[in-house]
Amino acid sequence: MSKKLDPRIKRTNKYLRDALVELLKEKDVTSITIQEITEKADLTRGTFYLHYQDKQDFLVHSMNEVLEELIEEVKPKQDEQSTLNVDPQKGSVSFLKLFEFIQKNADYFKVMLSDRGLPQFRSYMTEIVKTKVYGELMSSIDEVEGGLDIPKDILISYIASAHIGVIGSWLESDMKFSAAFMADKLTSLTLLGPIRVAGLENKIKLPY
């Protein structure tokens, strides 16, 4: 269990992170300076260096902090274990929590998943979706007895990468659909596949 962060430090971190998000709306992360971050956060450089060694240290810590919060939010609780076996008519609890958390922190995720954010953010988030959202769900599948036609790790990688793409598009559209709507549709897409869900099974031809 991680050590509980002092509320004052947590507040300072949030001010700095919010300042970073605002700056990322205007410029690339590589061109943002510590001076600009502290001025935007209305904090001193001394305060910054009390918590971080340099800009890279701050960026990595901030990213990890948000993604750790995401992990805590989406991982199934004890009383939710039975909901892991979802069907297309009922949205996954983890999916709903995933979209709700991203909606709550939309500005951060939108800039970090864009070309202006940290290059490693997308891969880190993809890994979290793979291990925390799908890991426990897929661990119940035995490749031998279940007779999977595709290795489990390839299946999870494919689905997780697709989900990050869907999340990015949703944010770019200013979240025109609700978190619940997105969770329901993503559940259907995951369990039934995009061609079937879109009603295109007998209407399109696959490329040669």
C-alpha positions, -999 to +999 in steps of 0.1 A: +000+000+000+014+034-010+021+060+018-007+086+021+004+119+007+004+150+029-027+171+019-005+202+015+019+184-008-010+170-028-024+205-032+009+218-044+012+189-069-023+197-082-015+234-087+017+225-106-001+198-127-030+222-135-004+248-146+012+222-168-021+213-185-028+250-192+006+254-208+003+223-228-027+238-245-004+264-260+029+247-265+048+214-266+060+198-234+097+201-244+095+239-247+078+245-213+101+258-186+100+253-148+097+291-145+065+291-167+050+262-147+056+279-113+044+313-125+012+297-139+007+279-106+014+310-086+042+292-067+079+299-063+107+279-079+119+271-044+086+254-037+090+234-070+125+222-060+113+211-026+094+184-043+112+177-076+147+175-089+140+190-123+112+192-150+116+156-161+112+144-125+081+165-121+066+153-154+072+116-145+058+120-109+028+138-121+020+112-148+025+084-123+003+101-097-026+105-122-023+069-135-021+055-100-054+073-092-068+058-124-057+023-113-074+027-079-106+039-096-110+012-122-098-019-103-127-041-092-137-039-056-146-070-035-183-065-040-180-060-077-162-093-086-195-108-099-198-079-125-167-091-143-188-115-164-206-087-183-228-090-213-234-065-242-266-052-227-249-041-195-219-018-194-188-030-176-183-014-141-146-009-148-153+007-182-178+031-166-152+041-139-126+045-165-146+070-185-159+088-154-123+093-142-111+105-176-141+129-178-133+143-144-097+149-155-105+156-191-081+185-196-051+165-184-058+134-205-066+154-236-033+172-236-013+142-224-027+119-251-020+146-278+012+152-296+021+179-271+021+155-241+047+131-228+055+104-255+054+076-230+021+086-215+000+067-241+020+035-237+018+037-199-019+042-201-023+014-226-005-009-202-028+001-174-059-007-195-043-041-204-034-051-169-059-034-146-091-033-168-086-065-187-060-084-167-084-099-141-112-104-167-089-123-190-070-143-164-101-165-160-096-177-196-075-208-199-059-208-234-057-246-236-091-256-222-109-225-236-095-232-270-086-196-279-079-191-316-055-163-308-029-159-280-043-141-250-016-114-249-023-105-285-060-103-279-056-080-248-030-058-266-054-054-296-084-044-274-064-021-251-049-002-280-083+002-296-097+015-264-070+042-260-079+053-295-116+055-287-108+075-255-086+099-275-114+105-301-140+110-273-118+136-257-112+153-290-149+155-296-153+173-263-170+142-248-202+146-268-214+113-255-218+105-218-194+083-198-222+057-194-229+057-232-192+052-239-189+024-213-219+006-228-207+009-264-172-002-255-186-032-237-205-042-268-175-036-291-153-057-269-176-086-265-192-087-299-166-070-322-169-038-342-183-053-375-212-070-357-220-041-334-222-017-363-245-041-382-221-046-411-216-083-410-233-089-445-229-054-459-192-049-464-164-067-481-131-072-463-100-058-481-079-083-501 
